[in-house]
Amino acid sequence: MARYAEGDKVRIRKTGLVCTVVDVRPSADQQTAYTVESDTQNAAGGYGGIWPLFDCAEDELEPAE
């Protein structure tokens, strides 16, 4: 079962970037994979438009306080 749901605010542990979960799906190894959208415009390391997206495993995320 997924720890986070679409719309949840999370922080990427490695970068500290606060994001919003926009997609939750099973990954190839039967874990939960997340696509999160940056709350910061033009954040480095993502893909997409001015609000970059990041693909993350559950253990790469933590709740944003």
N, C-alpha and C positions, 0 to 999 in steps of 0.2 A: 504494500500500500504506500502511496506517495506521501511524503512528509509535508510537501508544500502543494498549494493549489494555485490555479490561475488567479492573478490579482494580488497574490501575497508579495510583500516587500521582503527582499532578501539581500544579503551582502555576499559578494564573491570573496571568499577568504583570502585568496592569493593577492588580490589587488585592493580590497576594501571598498570596491565600487558598489553602491546601492542600486538595485535593479528591481523590476517588477516581473514576476513570472508570467509569461505569455503562452507557454505551451508545456504540457506534461505528457510524457509518452514512455513506453518501455524501450529500453536500449537493446542492442543485439545480444548482450550478455545477461538479459533478463533483470537488469537493474532499472532504476527510474532515471530518465534523462529529462533535462529541463532546458527550455529556451527562455532566456531572460532578456529584458530590454533595459538598457541603461537609463537611469534617471538624470544622467548628465549628458548634455549634447556633445557630440563628436568625441566621446571617450575612446581612448586608444585601445587597439587590440580586438575590437568587435568587427562585425560586418553589417552591411545594410546602409541605411540613410543616416540622418543626423542624430538619431536615437539608436545607437548601435545595439545589435543583438549578440548574445554569447550563448554557446551550447555548453552546459555544465552537468556534471554528475552530482548526485545528491550530496556526497561528502565534500564537494567544493563550495557548498553554500551554507550559510547560517542565517537565522532570522535577523532582520534589520531592526534595530531598537529605535 
